[in-house]
Amino acid sequence: MRVIFGAGGLRQLRDEAERLGLRRLLVLSTPGQRALAQQAATLLGDRCAGMFTEARMHVPVQVAEAARAAARDAGADGCLAIGGGSAIGLGKAIALTSGLPLIGVPTTYAGSEMTTVWGLTEDGRKRTGRDRAVLPRSVVYDPELTVGLPVDMSVTSGFNAVAHAVEALYAPDASPIVSLMAEEGVRSLVAALPVIAADPGDMGARTHALRGAWLCGACLGATTMSLHHKLCHILGGTFDLPHAAVHTVLLPYVAAFNLPAAPAAEQALRRALATDDVAKHLARASAELGAPRSLADLGLTVPDVDDVIAQAQDQPYANPRPVAAEALGFLLSAALQGTLAP
Ligand code: NAD
């Protein structure tokens, strides 16, 4: 896919639409980013056919249906999704059933714009799949758009990206090139996040973080995800927990469980994080930047854990080591209590 990376990239939107031959774009965003969506619509000028600004996390099917209808009613020949994974995910939901080309303008570090993965949530269950039709034709990474991302979201979204890289390093279809990207993605993000926390307007750090997110998103797109992503999908879809925060809290526990069975991945992460204890380092680094420390902090309760285990056991997924129900129970109980947090 085509990528434009750099401050001020947003101003190239109209040229991108023209290059793709798109004359009637529907602009998509979450309600919180309506003003930015309006800015994109203005930049598109007469190539904008309308706006749909009701994107929601985990793409509820009702929202997807409403957006598909909006695209039909507007006679859209493509969509432009501006925002985090929720806006991009909505554009993918439209592309999945209509084939409408998507332009992605990410404003978080979630990485969805780099993948063929779509997700839809119905009756408390999140379904995901892969389809080339949902991969954006063009992605505009403009670090200026991330300056307004609050520090707490920047931190958790950054660790969401790190989680893609961690699982790419031990994926069954990992490759030497993807592993290099993953290691560098982790290094970039973990170096940039403390600078952003101290000064959210630091353009150097914002650029570095977005570059890391691009690398990590590309790793997610290139490999099969394992236990960590499976659990995050269940936790997000069933309990409507905030996606990036769940990734941030859970990652150290899955890393502690999986890395002993994935020595090359562990070595890469030790280098990227400059530590001997990857799991503890991840837990400490996010907590020091103010991230939630436990799944209980996010609202999960002890009885919920059994539901998560049952769902995880229900569907097969890749993992570097087998995951018995009992081991999963220990892992989730530890994450629920935040035992690795300082
Ligand atoms: P999000 O898109 O819901 O954004 C979180 C909040 O931050 C929203 O209220 C949004 O309006 C606001 N926001 C976003 N960017 C902002 C900015 N620059 N300034 C100020 N506010 C901003 O959250 P997310 O974590 O980016 O995405 C989560 C969703 O993406 C989940 O549904 C997840 O499943 C999906 N996802 C999918 C993939 C994939 O490959 N399919 C990958 C990663 C995430």
Boltz pocket constraint, residues with backbone or C-beta under 6 A from the ligand:
constraints:
  - pocket:
      binder: B
      contacts: [[A, 30], [A, 31], [A, 32], [A, 33], [A, 56], [A, 57], [A, 58], [A, 59], [A, 83], [A, 84], [A, 85], [A, 86], [A, 87], [A, 89], [A, 107], [A, 108], [A, 109], [A, 110], [A, 111], [A, 112], [A, 113], [A, 115], [A, 116], [A, 117], [A, 118], [A, 119], [A, 145], [A, 146], [A, 147], [A, 148], [A, 149], [A, 150], [A, 153], [A, 157], [A, 160], [A, 220], [A, 236], [A, 243], [A, 244]]
      max_distance: 6.0
